């Protein structure tokens, strides 16, 4: 049941709710068990990472036929899709590995589009080609890690292209990114833009998005928690790997020293690599016989979902730390703030501040 958490004082109040309720036109009519007509929705989700994929599953509604188009060529996606059991898909959800090809939007009139990465060039091209002059359906923004906050900030602003932090676009791509951003802002003004999230939502960001006309609905990985996956033991001392060193944002030597300090303090660890960490780093780390590396096909949210209470997970600031806190409220998530001297200068101040201020707990009223 939807729970009203906040409403703007307008004639059409926006709500932050525990689950989504659709207001889009019907895609068709089915008969329910009582013989009455019921509305069914036809939806598509474009996802490019395991977290986006899981977020799409959490967004799916019982009255919805959902096609998930996963970009299998994205780093880490092929191994994830190979490891994911199709039996774990909810009823009325189909999976295809072709990503956001424009053809799928031209052939079908969808009632709702879920966007895993709203800054994706492939997604921008698909939306721009299919909806250049057509009216767009409802759009739902899915969690894409901590980068989601940047996306919501852009959509809450009056202008600006949908672009990732540190990303530089060619002129043609910048025009398309700005066009898609303006179309989505237009959807917000008519109540057709929503963010479905498990992330903590800071009050200023929430207020700005609601003021722009957007809606926020929340989930706690309810579907994921029904899946027969995961399982670990507290003595495994799980450590969540970070992509920050692999991406050149923090010093690799300092990061390795952080991992070594944890090993020395606890005798052994189970290390869950980030999908962008290099083979060279992992091979070197594996030479320490106190380290057990769990190479992930499935995302860490699936691997550690059943961790026993009073377990401890160690991490640098990351989306995985936030989502695992939602999944395991009785588990201690120890997040190490990144020291100033670790940063290489390749990231903007805003990203450094966002990461180090990131909490694994949501606001009380969000």
C-alpha positions in Angstrom: 0.0 0.0 0.0 1.3 3.4 -1.0 2.4 5.6 2.0 2.3 9.3 1.6 5.6 10.7 2.8 5.6 14.3 1.4 3.4 16.4 -0.7 3.9 19.9 -2.3 1.1 22.4 -1.6 -0.2 22.5 -5.2 -3.4 21.6 -6.9 -1.7 18.4 -8.2 0.5 17.3 -5.2 3.5 15.1 -5.8 4.1 12.2 -3.5 6.9 10.1 -2.3 5.5 6.6 -2.1 6.6 3.1 -1.0 5.4 1.7 -4.3 4.4 3.0 -7.7 0.8 3.6 -8.9 0.4 4.1 -12.7 -1.6 6.9 -14.2 -0.8 6.1 -17.9 -3.4 5.0 -20.5 -4.2 1.3 -20.7 -2.3 -0.8 -23.1 -5.0 -3.5 -23.2 -7.7 -5.2 -21.2 -7.4 -8.5 -19.3 -10.0 -10.2 -17.2 -9.2 -10.7 -13.5 -10.3 -13.6 -11.4 -13.7 -12.0 -10.7 -14.3 -11.6 -14.5 -13.9 -7.8 -14.4 -11.8 -5.9 -16.9 -8.4 -4.9 -15.6 -5.8 -2.5 -17.1 -2.5 -4.0 -18.3 0.5 -1.9 -19.2 3.1 -2.5 -21.8 6.5 -1.3 -20.7 10.2 -1.5 -21.7 13.3 -1.1 -19.6 16.7 -0.2 -21.0 19.5 -1.4 -18.6 23.3 -1.4 -18.9 24.5 -2.7 -15.5 23.4 -5.4 -13.0 22.1 -2.8 -10.6 20.0 -1.2 -13.2 18.7 -4.7 -14.1 17.7 -5.4 -10.5 16.1 -2.0 -10.2 13.9 -2.8 -13.2 12.7 -6.0 -11.5 11.9 -4.0 -8.4 9.9 -1.5 -10.5 7.8 -4.0 -12.2 4.1 -4.0 -11.3 1.7 -7.0 -11.3 -0.5 -5.4 -14.0 2.5 -4.8 -16.3 4.0 -6.7 -19.2 7.7 -5.7 -19.1 10.4 -6.2 -21.7 13.9 -5.7 -20.3 16.4 -4.8 -23.0 19.8 -5.4 -21.5 22.9 -4.1 -23.2 25.0 -7.3 -23.1 28.1 -5.5 -24.5 28.4 -3.3 -21.5 31.3 -4.3 -19.1 30.3 -7.0 -16.8 26.8 -7.5 -18.2 27.4 -10.7 -20.3 28.7 -12.6 -17.3 25.9 -11.3 -15.1 23.2 -12.3 -17.7 24.8 -15.7 -18.1 24.7 -16.3 -14.3 21.2 -14.9 -13.8 18.6 -17.7 -13.7 15.6 -16.8 -16.0 13.4 -18.5 -13.4 14.1 -15.5 -11.1 12.2 -13.1 -13.4 8.8 -12.1 -12.1 5.8 -13.2 -14.1 5.1 -11.2 -17.2 8.8 -10.1 -17.5 10.8 -10.9 -20.6 14.5 -10.4 -21.2 16.3 -9.5 -24.4 20.0 -8.7 -24.8 19.9 -6.1 -27.5 19.9 -2.9 -25.5 18.2 0.4 -26.4 17.8 -0.1 -30.2 15.5 2.5 -31.8 13.5 -0.2 -33.6 11.9 -1.5 -30.4 10.4 1.9 -29.7 9.1 2.3 -33.2 7.4 -1.0 -33.4 5.5 -0.9 -30.1 3.5 1.8 -28.4 4.8 1.5 -24.8 2.9 2.9 -21.9 6.0 3.3 -19.8 9.8 3.4 -20.4 12.3 2.6 -17.6 15.7 4.2 -18.0 18.7 2.6 -16.2 21.2 5.1 -17.5 19.5 8.3 -18.5 22.9 9.6 -19.7 23.5 6.7 -22.1 24.2 7.7 -25.7 22.4 4.6 -27.0 19.3 5.5 -24.9 19.4 9.1 -26.1 19.6 8.0 -29.7 16.7 5.6 -29.3 14.5 8.2 -27.6 15.3 11.0 -30.0 14.7 8.9 -33.1 11.5 7.3 -31.9 9.9 10.3 -30.1 11.2 13.4 -32.0 7.7 14.6 -32.7 5.6 12.0 -30.9 4.2 12.3 -27.4 6.3 10.3 -25.0 4.9 7.9 -22.4 5.6 7.9 -18.7 9.3 7.6 -18.0 10.8 6.1 -14.8 14.4 6.7 -13.8 16.0 3.6 -12.2 18.9 3.6 -9.8 22.3 3.7 -11.6 24.5 3.8 -8.6 25.5 7.1 -7.0 25.6 8.7 -10.5 21.8 8.7 -10.2 22.0 11.7 -8.0 23.7 13.7 -10.8 20.9 12.6 -13.2 18.2 13.8 -10.8 20.0 17.1 -10.2 20.2 17.7 -14.0 16.5 16.9 -14.5 15.6 19.2 -11.5 17.4 22.1 -13.1 15.8 24.3 -15.7 18.3 23.5 -18.4 21.4 21.5 -19.2 22.2 18.2 -21.1 22.0 14.8 -19.5 25.7 14.0 -19.2 27.7 12.0 -16.7 30.2 13.7 -14.4 33.6 14.1 -16.1 32.1 13.2 -19.5 32.8 15.4 -22.5 30.5 15.1 -25.4 30.9 15.9 -29.1 28.7 18.7 -30.4 26.1 16.4 -31.9 25.9 14.3 -28.8 25.6 17.4 -26.6 22.6 18.6 -28.7 20.9 15.2 -28.4 21.6 15.0 -24.6 20.1 18.5 -24.2 17.1 17.5 -26.3 16.4 14.4 -24.3 16.8 16.3 -21.0 14.3 18.9 -22.1 11.8 16.2 -23.1 12.1 14.5 -19.8 11.7 17.9 -17.9 8.5 18.4 -20.0 7.2 15.0 -18.9 7.8 16.1 -15.3 5.5 19.1 -15.7 2.6 16.9 -16.7 3.2 14.2 -14.0 4.9 11.6 -16.2 8.4 11.5 -14.8 9.2 9.4 -11.8 12.3 8.2 -9.9 12.0 4.7 -8.4 14.8 4.3 -5.9 16.3 2.4 -3.0 18.9 5.1 -2.4 18.8 7.6 0.5 17.3 10.9 -0.8 18.6 14.1 0.7 16.0 16.7 1.5 17.4 19.4 -0.9 17.4 16.9 -3.8 14.0 15.6 -3.0 12.5 19.1 -2.8 14.1 20.2 -6.1 12.9 17.1 -8.0 9.3 17.4 -6.6 9.3 21.2 -7.4 10.2 20.4 -11.0 7.2 18.2 -11.2 8.8 14.8 -10.7 7.6 12.0 -8.5 9.6 9.7 -6.2 8.6 6.2 -5.3 10.7 3.9 -3.2 11.5 0.2 -2.8 13.5 -2.0 -0.5 14.5 -4.8 -3.0 11.4 -6.7 -2.1 11.7 -9.0 -5.2 15.4 -9.6 -4.8 14.8 -10.8 -1.2 12.6 -13.6 -2.5 15.4 -15.1 -4.6 17.3 -18.3 -3.5 20.7 -16.7 -3.9 23.6 -15.5 -1.7 24.7 -16.9 1.5 27.9 -16.2 3.4 29.3 -16.5 6.9 30.4 -13.6 9.2 34.0 -15.1 9.4 34.3 -14.5 5.7 34.9 -10.8 6.5 33.5 -9.5 3.2 35.1 -6.5 1.6 33.4 -4.7 -1.3 35.9 -3.8 -4.1 35.9 -0.3 -5.5 36.3 1.0 -9.0 37.8 4.3 -7.9 41.4 3.2 -8.2 40.7 1.4 -11.5 39.1 4.5 -12.9 42.1 6.6 -11.9 40.2 8.7 -9.3 42.1 7.6 -6.2 45.7 6.4 -5.8 46.0 2.7 -6.5 48.8 2.2 -3.9 46.7 3.9 -1.2 43.8 1.7 -2.1 45.8 -1.5 -1.9 47.2 -0.4 1.5 43.6 0.1 2.8 42.8 -3.5 1.7 46.0 -4.8 3.3 45.2 -3.1 6.6 41.9 -4.9 6.7 43.6 -8.2 6.0 46.2 -7.6 8.7 43.5 -6.6 11.2 41.2 -9.6 10.6 43.5 -12.4 9.4 41.6 -13.1 6.2 38.9 -11.5 4.0 36.6 -12.4 1.2 37.0 -9.8 -1.5 34.2 -9.0 -3.9 35.7 -7.2 -6.9 34.0 -4.3 -8.7 33.3 -5.2 -12.4 35.8 -2.5 -13.6 38.8 -3.6 -11.4 41.7 -4.8 -13.5 42.9 -8.4 -13.8 46.4 -7.3 -12.9 45.2 -5.9 -9.5 43.1 -8.9 -8.7 45.9 -11.4 -9.7 48.3 -9.5 -7.4 45.8 -9.5 -4.5 45.1 -13.2 -4.9 48.8 -14.0 -4.2 48.0 -13.3 -0.5 46.7 -16.6 0.7 44.6 -14.8 3.3 42.4 -13.4 0.5 39.6 -15.2 -1.1 38.4 -13.5 -4.2 34.7 -14.0 -5.2 34.6 -13.1 -8.9 31.1 -12.0 -9.5 28.8 -13.0 -12.2 25.9 -12.1 -10.1 26.0 -8.6 -8.4 27.0 -8.3 -4.8 23.5 -7.5 -3.8 22.5 -11.1 -4.8 25.6 -12.7 -3.3 25.4 -11.1 0.2 21.6 -10.8 0.6 21.5 -13.6 3.2 24.4 -12.5 5.3 23.6 -13.3 9.0 22.8 -10.5 11.5 25.7 -8.9 13.3 28.0 -9.5 10.3 30.3 -6.7 9.1 30.8 -5.5 5.6 33.7 -3.1 4.8 33.7 -0.7 1.9 34.7 2.6 0.6 31.7 4.9 -0.3 29.7 3.0 -2.9 26.2 2.2 -4.1 26.7 -1.4 -3.1 27.1 -0.3 0.6 23.9 1.6 0.4 21.9 -1.2 -1.2 23.3 -3.8 1.1 22.2 -1.6 4.1 18.7 -1.7 2.7 18.8 -5.4 2.2 20.5 -6.2 5.5 19.4 -3.7 8.2 20.9 -5.9 10.9 24.4 -6.0 9.3 27.1 -3.5 10.1 28.2 -1.6 7.0 31.5 0.1 7.8 32.2 2.7 5.1 35.7 4.3 5.2 35.7 8.0 4.2 38.3 8.6 1.5 41.2 10.7 2.7 41.9 13.9 0.7 45.5 12.7 -0.1 44.1 9.7 -1.9 42.4 11.7 -4.7 44.4 12.0 -7.9 42.7 15.2 -9.1 40.9 13.5 -11.9 37.4 14.0 -10.4 35.6 17.2 -9.6 35.2 18.5 -6.1 31.5 17.9 -6.3 32.0 14.1 -6.8 34.5 13.9 -3.9 32.1 15.7 -1.6 29.2 13.6 -2.7 31.0 10.3 -2.1 32.4 11.2 1.3 29.0 12.6 2.5 27.1 9.5 1.3 25.2 7.8 4.1 24.0 4.2 4.0 20.8 5.3 5.7 18.0 7.3 4.2 16.5 10.4 5.7 13.8 9.6 8.3 11.1 11.0 6.2 12.2 9.5 2.9 
